[in-house]
Amino acid sequence: MKEERGKHLQRRITRRTFMKYAGAAGVAAAVGPQILIPKARGAKKDQVVFVSEESNPKAIAVYEKINADFEKNAGIKVTMEYPGFANIHKRVATLIAAGTPPEIVWYGAGQAMNLALEDQLADVGDVIKEVGGIPDSLRMIYKGADRSIPTSQQFTYCWYRKDLYQQKGVQPFKSWEEFVNVAKALNNPPNLYGCIVPSAESGASTILFETFLMTNDVHWFEWNASKKQYEVALDKGANKKRAIETLDYLYELHKYSPEASTYNWAELMSTYVTEKAATSYYVGARLLEQVMANNARIADATVPLAFPKRLTDHFFLSIQGFHILNHSNVEGAKQYCKFFVKHPDCIKWYHAVPLHIIPASREVLRSAKYQDNPVIQKRMDVLNFLDSMWGKGVPLYYWDGKELNPFIGLYHNDNLGGWMVAMRNIKEMKPEAVIDEAADKIRKKMRKMG
Amino acid sequence: MKDPTHNKLWILGTTVPALLFLTLIAYLPITYAIAISFFKKTAFSPKMSWVGLKNYLWLLGEADLWSALGRSAVFTVGSVLVQIAWGLGVALLLNRAFRGQTLVRSLFILPYLLPTIVVALVFQWLLNQEYGVINQVLLQAGLVSRPINFIGGLKTAMYSVIGTASWQYGSFVALMVLARLQAINPKLYEAARVCGAGPLRCFWDVTLPNLKTTLLLLALLRGIWMFNKFDIIYLVTRGGPLKVTETLPIYAYRLAFEEFDFGLAAGVCTFMFVVLVLGSIVYFKLFDPTKEVEVGR
């Protein structure tokens, strides 16, 4: 009997049968997750997963308070994730790919456009209507519906050392030429640089270039009214001339900057905080927060200044908001967003990094409640500066026309602007060739998008 | 006589759990990765659509793929050569009895035990253009007039990542070579000295032939690991500046998480797998380590 069982076992496990089953397992492994996973997580009505770009400890404390109140009020538990500024879209992509999209993502509307283009964002027009007070210029409208609930914004501007400027007898710059002259006057490498021009494929470099392009009225795209679509305009006519002029200008400015071929936001701040640069810039006031935390001695002398105007005084505007994903607990997420914005502690959330996360509404910025913060009270000059800049910032997706430009991700999210600056400043490529190659890259990606 | 059925069950019982574990953590993800390379799959949608060989055709026409392959070859060959040279040198130094030899040997192995993030951060600071200690020393000694941009320089970045990776992984080579050195029969050296051989001759005629198998196997193993290396390069330079350190793993990561195309990224990973398989076939044809082992016997 045992022998017969042994022989039976031998017959069952042959090389052929093993390969057959292994092959079947392989196919199942390849196809299975696509079938199973999207069904694995139904939208749980008593849970909301919220992924936030802001992970400042004070902001986290506010989230925890508001979330606790929301759970008591609505019976919905909020689970937070803080993947960080650099990794948030990777985290969101991973969750979506796994079939477990979060309910809410709070980050830049420009980044959220990737989700909108893939029809992953819910229509939040009803929330915007109920919340009220959101300027039209901050809304992201795609396929006829609002896809973002703007909560805050950040302007792009310079920070400079007033004390060093005064020592050298130079005035804060107002034009491109003045900026170069000031940077040259203050430049004393390697101890002190006149300015910082990051020349890397990084966000810091990209946004600097995009802002300078805006001040020189350069457009990446133009609206073709007959075809009703955007077309690449970077390498066309007068636009190209001004783009070349902008690249050459940053090349000149780079002479009074560290080489900065690896610089991103952290290096931009640390070089200034450690007193290695007389002028820096940032998208918001986080640089000032870092100065106060790490080198308070120079905090009072750290003063904001608008980028020098050329043809326009526009700048890159960063808008953040709540984005609610389809195929999740959409109603629960909407409830939460309305609750958050109306909660009394929402003001504390703006105060987590004072003057950096600026309210979407000018009324809130000017309100006594918002200004009731020791840092803001100490630095009312910064608040007044921000108020004076109101309305001059333009989000990239509306820079080239009134219609939302769905192609900005092709150059902005890929840090193409940073690549252009690096090619000019580090590799010393001719600006015309840089512009032509950049325009070709965008067109190639548009063709790949179909 | 033992029951053959009992033997078979015993074999199955002891190997199946390990096989299942290996299937779960290795074979299934590999199969899935190869499978999605035939689909269009973006990062922001759970759907995927069949495109056949389109991803591969696009990739093979991309200059970035071939440039990344070239850089992978440079990084692999460069770091393996440096690791073997460094490991061999260290092992020869440690292959003698001296006071405190255990402590010294432990210190030399320490880099291999450190987490990669620690090594990357330390080297980022050491090599920093503005604050790095290496630049400070070079400037103070008058060897350079301006700080060197080790990590951000177009010509220096690749050397920097090769140096960082070699510092960390050279210890592994030292460990393996030292173990083999300890097994060499000392009578061979005596015989060589009797014949009038000096230290260099002894090294060339006794030490190296005995180390050949070990070094060839190390070259293969280190080569495969360095070809697939992502962490140390990404942590130190992120593939920059201007992609001069963008090897194939970094390129795959960029496609997946910066251009959000998982299908293309999976295609690059499959391409890497094929390159490694072809490389291994060539290696075994040229060197045939199994023959070396037999000859060694």
Chai-1 contact restraints between the chains, C-beta under 6 A:
chainA,res_idxA,chainB,res_idxB,connection_type,confidence,min_distance_angstrom,max_distance_angstrom,comment,restraint_id
A,G6,B,P4,contact,1.0,0.0,6.0,A-B,restraint_1
A,G6,B,T5,contact,1.0,0.0,6.0,A-B,restraint_2
A,G26,B,T31,contact,1.0,0.0,6.0,A-B,restraint_3
A,A29,B,L28,contact,1.0,0.0,6.0,A-B,restraint_4
A,A29,B,T31,contact,1.0,0.0,6.0,A-B,restraint_5
A,A29,B,Y32,contact,1.0,0.0,6.0,A-B,restraint_6
A,A30,B,T31,contact,1.0,0.0,6.0,A-B,restraint_7
A,A30,B,Y32,contact,1.0,0.0,6.0,A-B,restraint_8
A,A30,B,A35,contact,1.0,0.0,6.0,A-B,restraint_9
A,P38,B,P46,contact,1.0,0.0,6.0,A-B,restraint_10
A,K90,B,F257,contact,1.0,0.0,6.0,A-B,restraint_11
A,A93,B,A43,contact,1.0,0.0,6.0,A-B,restraint_12
A,A93,B,F44,contact,1.0,0.0,6.0,A-B,restraint_13
A,I96,B,F44,contact,1.0,0.0,6.0,A-B,restraint_14
A,I96,B,P46,contact,1.0,0.0,6.0,A-B,restraint_15
A,G99,B,P46,contact,1.0,0.0,6.0,A-B,restraint_16
A,N114,B,F44,contact,1.0,0.0,6.0,A-B,restraint_17
A,L115,B,F44,contact,1.0,0.0,6.0,A-B,restraint_18
A,E118,B,F44,contact,1.0,0.0,6.0,A-B,restraint_19
A,E118,B,S45,contact,1.0,0.0,6.0,A-B,restraint_20
A,Q120,B,F44,contact,1.0,0.0,6.0,A-B,restraint_21
A,E201,B,G240,contact,1.0,0.0,6.0,A-B,restraint_22
A,E259,B,N149,contact,1.0,0.0,6.0,A-B,restraint_23
A,S261,B,G152,contact,1.0,0.0,6.0,A-B,restraint_24
A,S261,B,P241,contact,1.0,0.0,6.0,A-B,restraint_25
A,T262,B,I151,contact,1.0,0.0,6.0,A-B,restraint_26
A,T262,B,G152,contact,1.0,0.0,6.0,A-B,restraint_27
A,A422,B,L242,contact,1.0,0.0,6.0,A-B,restraint_28
